[in-house]
Amino acid sequence: MDMQENRRRQLRLWLQGRTAPAKEKSYFSQLLNGASFGERAARRLERDYGMGEGFLDRPPTPQSSYDDNPKTMARRPGGSTGHGGWPFVRVTKEDFDALPDSVKEDIEDNVELLVRKYVVAKRARTKRAS
């Protein structure tokens, strides 16, 4: 797989569970559908969207493997995406455990906010439907 195709794959991976930023929807679509995806574009997206330095150039790993349709990403038995009860695919428990406690707390705060946001939105949709 060449680097541009790898960047497209990594961008699809990053987009799982999120939507493309409104101001970049067209640009993301162009990149995903074959437009030139060079070094400068990759570094800007990583920087602007907090992907982490070099994220778009990382080779696929067995933990992050998925087919080209993010909606049909392979799940592990029981609907879990992680390993042995660990909820994440791209972050191992060992890597998480190696983080300082303050960083773990920040991550937990962010996950909690996202879960609450999702639950509130789901309740609102359910309420409208009934």
Secondary structure, DSSP 8 states (H G I E B T S, - for coil): --HHHHHHHHHHHHHTTS---GGGHHHHHHHHTT----HHHHHHHHHHTT--TTGGGS---GGG---S-GGG----GGG--SSTT---SSS-HHHHHTS-HHHHHHHHHHHHHHHHHHHHHHHHHHHHH-
